[in-house]
Amino acid sequence: ASWARVAGDSRIQGAVILNAANHFAQTSAKWTLLPLLLVHQLHMSPAGLGTVYAAMSFFDMLTAQPVAAFADTFGHKNIMAPSALAMAAGVAVLAASATAAAAVPGLVLWSVGHSLIGSSPTAYTCSITSAKQRSAGVAVIRTTGDVGSMLGGLMAGMVAHRYSVSIGLGCTAAVILASVLWFAVVTFWGARREHNTSLSSAAASL
């Protein structure tokens, strides 16, 4: 029951969908499609591929503390959608890349977006749930992230096998964009509903 109440909160639904999209992109683009793109289409060596992954991990490590401070300053809710948009732009650039050099801006955008969104959905969920519901909120975020990871790898493999790696990356970018749209819709309607409820309560107290 607690899990269902938390999942029914429109504010948490927005965080949930962006978190799921982030995990979806990780397994679809980063772990499944990126190696195929870099090695088979852009002819990068195994050593080069390892260097790319090492550089992306190093970037995440290097920016962990600055990103945390940035999120605390501007608010986790406020940075989630822009971060996801940066990820979508990066994946789209990768989908259109014809050379390794052309893929670099996409990798940078993707790394920046992924680093920024980081743990923001979880932190935001913890900040808006009560002490009794916090564990359920974290469980919702974790579970939907796992679902995103599962679907991401499955979709990427099927689309790349049937069509191409570039189309798979394009589909991943589209999923991220759709999650941002969903986040905007549920956030807007949730805020509007809360506003109307507060107005009704104020009118009833008069």
DOMARSE-676200 format. One line per field, with one value per residue (C-alpha): chain; residue in one letter; residue number from 1; x negated, y negated, z negated. Coordinates in Angstrom, 1 decimal. Example, Ala and Ser with C-alpha at 12.3 -4.5 7.8 and 13.67 -1.06 7.14 Angstrom:
# residues 2
ch: c(A_A) $
aa: c(A_S) $
i: c(1_2) $
xx: c(-12.3_-13.7) $
yy: c(4.5_1.1) $
zz: c(-7.8_-7.1) $
# end
This chain:
# residues 206
ch: c(A_A_A_A_A_A_A_A_A_A_A_A_A_A_A_A_A_A_A_A_A_A_A_A_A_A_A_A_A_A_A_A_A_A_A_A_A_A_A_A_A_A_A_A_A_A_A_A_A_A_A_A_A_A_A_A_A_A_A_A_A_A_A_A_A_A_A_A_A_A_A_A_A_A_A_A_A_A_A_A_A_A_A_A_A_A_A_A_A_A_A_A_A_A_A_A_A_A_A_A_A_A_A_A_A_A_A_A_A_A_A_A_A_A_A_A_A_A_A_A_A_A_A_A_A_A_A_A_A_A_A_A_A_A_A_A_A_A_A_A_A_A_A_A_A_A_A_A_A_A_A_A_A_A_A_A_A_A_A_A_A_A_A_A_A_A_A_A_A_A_A_A_A_A_A_A_A_A_A_A_A_A_A_A_A_A_A_A_A_A_A_A_A_A_A_A_A_A_A_A_A_A_A_A_A_A) $
aa: c(A_S_W_A_R_V_A_G_D_S_R_I_Q_G_A_V_I_L_N_A_A_N_H_F_A_Q_T_S_A_K_W_T_L_L_P_L_L_L_V_H_Q_L_H_M_S_P_A_G_L_G_T_V_Y_A_A_M_S_F_F_D_M_L_T_A_Q_P_V_A_A_F_A_D_T_F_G_H_K_N_I_M_A_P_S_A_L_A_M_A_A_G_V_A_V_L_A_A_S_A_T_A_A_A_A_V_P_G_L_V_L_W_S_V_G_H_S_L_I_G_S_S_P_T_A_Y_T_C_S_I_T_S_A_K_Q_R_S_A_G_V_A_V_I_R_T_T_G_D_V_G_S_M_L_G_G_L_M_A_G_M_V_A_H_R_Y_S_V_S_I_G_L_G_C_T_A_A_V_I_L_A_S_V_L_W_F_A_V_V_T_F_W_G_A_R_R_E_H_N_T_S_L_S_S_A_A_A_S_L) $
i: c(1_2_3_4_5_6_7_8_9_10_11_12_13_14_15_16_17_18_19_20_21_22_23_24_25_26_27_28_29_30_31_32_33_34_35_36_37_38_39_40_41_42_43_44_45_46_47_48_49_50_51_52_53_54_55_56_57_58_59_60_61_62_63_64_65_66_67_68_69_70_71_72_73_74_75_76_77_78_79_80_81_82_83_84_85_86_87_88_89_90_91_92_93_94_95_96_97_98_99_100_101_102_103_104_105_106_107_108_109_110_111_112_113_114_115_116_117_118_119_120_121_122_123_124_125_126_127_128_129_130_131_132_133_134_135_136_137_138_139_140_141_142_143_144_145_146_147_148_149_150_151_152_153_154_155_156_157_158_159_160_161_162_163_164_165_166_167_168_169_170_171_172_173_174_175_176_177_178_179_180_181_182_183_184_185_186_187_188_189_190_191_192_193_194_195_196_197_198_199_200_201_202_203_204_205_206) $
xx: c(0.0_-2.8_-4.5_-1.3_-0.8_-4.3_-4.0_-0.8_-2.4_-2.8_-6.0_-7.6_-6.2_-8.2_-11.4_-10.6_-10.3_-13.5_-15.4_-14.0_-15.1_-18.6_-19.0_-17.4_-20.0_-22.8_-22.1_-20.8_-23.3_-26.3_-26.6_-25.1_-25.2_-28.2_-30.8_-29.2_-29.2_-32.8_-34.4_-32.3_-31.3_-33.9_-36.7_-38.1_-40.5_-39.8_-42.3_-40.6_-37.2_-38.6_-40.0_-36.6_-35.0_-37.8_-37.5_-33.7_-34.1_-36.9_-34.7_-31.9_-34.4_-35.8_-32.5_-30.7_-31.3_-30.8_-27.6_-26.3_-26.9_-25.3_-22.2_-22.0_-22.2_-19.7_-17.5_-17.4_-14.0_-15.2_-18.2_-16.7_-15.0_-17.9_-20.3_-18.1_-17.9_-21.7_-21.8_-19.3_-21.3_-24.5_-22.9_-21.5_-24.9_-26.4_-23.6_-24.7_-28.4_-30.4_-33.8_-35.4_-36.1_-32.4_-31.4_-33.4_-30.8_-28.1_-30.2_-30.8_-27.2_-26.1_-28.7_-27.6_-24.0_-24.5_-26.7_-24.2_-21.2_-23.1_-21.3_-19.0_-15.8_-16.6_-17.6_-14.5_-12.3_-13.8_-13.4_-9.6_-8.6_-8.0_-10.2_-7.8_-7.5_-11.2_-12.2_-9.2_-10.2_-13.7_-12.3_-10.1_-13.1_-15.3_-12.7_-11.8_-15.5_-15.9_-12.9_-14.5_-17.8_-16.1_-14.1_-17.0_-19.2_-16.4_-15.3_-18.8_-19.7_-16.5_-16.5_-20.3_-19.8_-16.8_-17.8_-21.1_-23.1_-22.3_-18.6_-18.9_-20.7_-18.0_-15.3_-17.1_-17.3_-13.5_-12.8_-14.7_-12.9_-9.5_-10.5_-11.2_-7.8_-6.2_-8.1_-6.9_-3.3_-3.0_-4.9_-2.6_0.6_-0.6_-1.4_1.9_3.8_2.0_2.7_6.4_6.5_5.0_7.5_10.3_9.0_8.6_12.2_13.6_12.0_13.6) $
yy: c(0.0_-2.4_-1.5_-2.3_-5.6_-6.7_-5.6_-7.5_-10.8_-12.9_-14.5_-11.1_-9.8_-12.5_-11.5_-7.8_-8.2_-10.2_-7.7_-4.8_-6.6_-7.2_-3.4_-2.6_-4.7_-3.2_0.4_-0.4_-3.0_-2.8_0.9_2.4_0.0_-2.2_0.6_1.7_-1.8_-2.5_0.8_2.0_-1.3_-3.8_-1.2_-1.9_0.6_2.5_0.3_-2.8_-1.5_-0.8_-4.3_-5.8_-3.9_-4.8_-8.5_-8.5_-6.8_-9.3_-12.2_-10.8_-10.5_-13.9_-15.7_-13.8_-16.5_-19.6_-18.1_-17.3_-20.9_-22.2_-20.0_-21.2_-24.8_-24.7_-21.9_-18.2_-18.7_-21.6_-19.9_-16.5_-17.5_-19.6_-16.7_-14.2_-16.6_-16.8_-13.0_-12.8_-15.3_-13.3_-10.0_-11.7_-13.1_-9.6_-8.2_-10.6_-10.2_-8.9_-9.2_-8.8_-12.5_-13.3_-11.1_-13.1_-15.9_-13.2_-11.4_-14.7_-15.7_-12.3_-12.3_-15.7_-14.8_-11.5_-13.0_-15.8_-13.5_-11.0_-10.4_-13.4_-11.3_-9.4_-12.5_-14.3_-11.5_-11.3_-15.0_-15.0_-11.8_-11.4_-9.3_-6.4_-6.5_-7.1_-3.5_-2.8_-5.8_-4.6_-1.1_-2.6_-4.5_-1.4_0.9_-1.3_-1.9_1.9_2.1_-0.6_1.3_4.5_2.8_0.8_3.7_5.7_2.9_2.0_5.5_6.1_2.8_3.0_6.6_5.8_2.3_0.7_-0.6_-4.2_-3.6_-1.9_-5.1_-7.2_-5.2_-5.6_-9.4_-9.4_-7.4_-10.0_-12.9_-11.1_-10.8_-14.5_-15.3_-13.0_-14.6_-18.1_-16.9_-15.2_-18.0_-20.7_-18.9_-17.9_-21.5_-22.6_-20.0_-21.0_-24.7_-24.0_-21.9_-24.7_-27.2_-24.9_-24.4_-28.1_-28.8_-26.1_-27.7_-31.1) $
zz: c(0.0_-0.9_2.4_4.4_2.6_3.4_7.0_7.3_6.4_9.7_8.4_8.0_11.3_13.1_11.3_11.9_15.7_16.0_13.9_16.0_19.2_17.8_17.1_20.4_22.2_20.2_21.3_24.7_25.9_23.6_23.0_26.2_29.1_28.4_28.7_32.0_33.3_32.3_33.4_36.4_37.9_36.9_36.9_33.5_32.0_28.8_27.0_28.2_27.1_23.6_23.5_24.3_21.5_19.1_20.1_19.5_16.1_15.2_16.1_13.9_11.0_11.6_11.7_8.8_6.2_8.4_9.8_6.3_5.3_8.5_7.8_4.2_5.4_8.2_7.0_8.1_9.7_11.8_13.3_14.2_17.5_18.9_18.0_19.9_22.9_22.9_22.9_25.8_27.8_27.2_28.3_31.4_32.3_31.9_34.2_36.9_36.5_39.5_37.9_34.5_34.4_35.1_32.2_29.6_29.1_28.6_26.0_24.2_24.2_23.1_20.2_19.1_19.1_17.4_14.7_14.0_13.7_11.6_8.3_8.7_9.1_5.9_4.0_5.1_4.2_0.7_0.2_0.9_-0.9_-4.6_-6.8_-6.7_-2.9_-2.1_-1.8_0.5_2.6_3.0_3.9_6.6_8.1_8.0_9.4_12.3_13.0_13.3_15.6_17.8_17.9_18.9_21.7_22.9_23.6_25.2_27.4_28.5_29.5_31.4_33.3_34.1_35.4_37.5_38.8_37.7_34.8_35.8_35.8_32.4_31.1_32.6_30.9_27.6_28.1_28.8_25.6_23.6_25.2_24.5_20.9_20.7_22.2_19.7_16.8_18.0_18.3_14.9_13.2_14.7_13.9_10.5_9.6_11.0_9.0_5.8_6.5_7.0_3.9_1.8_3.3_2.4_-1.1_-1.6_-0.3_-2.6_-5.6_-4.9) $
# end
